């Protein structure tokens, strides 16, 4: 007797574009979203900023200018920020010159098993399903013995085979075939 079970994705819809490279105007200049990257237990989201209004301008960023949504739907904000690589736990501030791009970054803790950020609101701009560069690869398929030993609701002895596994963000979807 054969039973096939297809696991559905926990998150409906397709992954949206990371919107890397999206630009917008603010703070007398232009921001460009560069993406997010895993750095140990933290994630760092980066932008470039180019001031176009005056010869010198003091750019300041507070931690509250970044909000993220965890996979369970709860929110958090940045733990530290940096302008031109100078990290501060209260926010960041630096004098910037006209038409000289400068790095703006926000750092925060995020679940180590997550490959995407569900939602990110960064300096007033919303980004959904942002991939995390350097995220841990999806777990390897479970062996037949391990799958059979963790299966519940089946009577008798079964061998389980995982096939057609596909990774979509933090979710892996597989076809599981149980065979007596």
N, C-alpha and C positions, 0 to 999 in steps of 0.2 A: 504494500500500500504506500502510495506517495502523497505527500502533502507539500504544497508550495505556499510560502508566505512571502508577500512583498511588504517591506517596511516603507512607510510613507515618510516623507520629509516633515520635520517639525515646523518648518517655516514655509508658508505658502508663497507662491510667486517666485519669480526668477531673481537672481542677484542683479541688482542695479549696477550700472557702471560706477566705478569708484570715484568718478568725477575728478580724477587726478588731472591737474592742469587747469581746473576751473579758476577763472579770475574774477575779481570784483573790486569795486572802488570803496575806499574807506580810509579814514585817518590821513587825509591829504595825499593819498597815493593809491597804489594798486597791490592787492594781495593775489598770490597764486598758490593754490593748494598742491603740495608735493606728495602727500600720502602719509601713511603711518607704518612704523616698523617696530618689531619686537626688540627689546633691549633687556635681556634677563627676564625678571618678573614684570617689568614695565613695558609700556608702549609709548613711543614718541611720535607725535603727529607734527609734521613740518609744513611751513609755508615760506614763500619768499615775499618780501615787501619791498616796493620801490616807491620812494617818496618823490613827488613831482611838483611840489608847490613852492618850496623855498630852499635857500642854500643849506639851511640847517634846521632840523626839526627833532624834538624829543618824542620818540615813540615809546609808549608805555602800554603794557598788557597785564591785565589782572587775571588771576586763576579762574575767576567766574566767567571769563570770556570763552571758555570751553566747557561744554557739557557732553557727556557720553552716556549711552544706554548699554547696560550689560545684557547678556543673552536672556536673563530672566526678567528684563524690563525695568529694573531699578536704575537710578541715575547716579552719576558721580561727576566730580569736576577735577580739573588738573591739580596735581600735587606740587608741581613746580613749572616754571616757564623760563625760556631763554631767548634773548635777542643777541645775535652774533655770537652764540656759543656760551654766553655767560649765564649760568643757571642760578635762579633765585627761588626760594620757597614761598615768597610773598607775591610774586609776579616778576615782571622784568621791565627795564627801562634803559634806553640808550639813545644817544644823539645819532641821527642818520643824515647823510648828505643827499642832495638831489640826484635822482637817476642812478643811484648805486644800490643794486639789489642787496638785501640783507636777510639773514635767516631768522625766522620766528618759530619757536618750538614749544610744545606743551607735552609734559610727561605725566603719566598716571598708571596706577596698577590696573591690570585687566586679566581676567581668567586665562591661565596658561594654555588651556586646551582650546581656546577660541581662535579661529582663523580669520574672523571678520569682526568688525565693530558694528553692532546692530544699527545704531544711529549716532551721529556726531554732529554737534552744533558748535561751529567754530567761528568766532568773531561775527556772529549773526547769520552765518550760512549753514544750511542743513545738508548733510551727506548721509546716505543710507547704505548699509551693507559694505562698509569700507574694508577691503582686504588688508590684512596685517602682513607686511613683508617679513620674512624670517619666522613665520609662525610654525609651530611643530607640525610635521606631516601627520596625516590621518593615521589612526592606529591600523596595524596590519590585521587582515582577516583572522578570525578565531579559528583554531584547528577544529577538526571534526569532533575529537574527544572532548575538548573544552566546550564546544557548542552543545553537545549532547548532555553534558553534565550540568549546564546552566539552564536548560530548557525546562519550562514548567507547563503544567496542564496537559501533558502527554503521558499516556500510560504505556508501559512496555519499554523496550530498548530501541533507540533510533540513532542513526548516524546523520549528522547535519553537514550540509555542504553550502558554503557561501559562494555566490557567483554574481556577476554583473554589478560589482560594487562601484559606486560613483560618489565622489566627494563634491559637496556643494556647501562651501563655507564651513561651518562647524558641524555639519550634518553629513553622515555617510549613509547612503541608502543601498541595500543589497537585497538580492533574492536569496532566501534560505530554503533549501530543499531538505526535508526530513525523510529518511528512508529506513524502513524496518529491516 
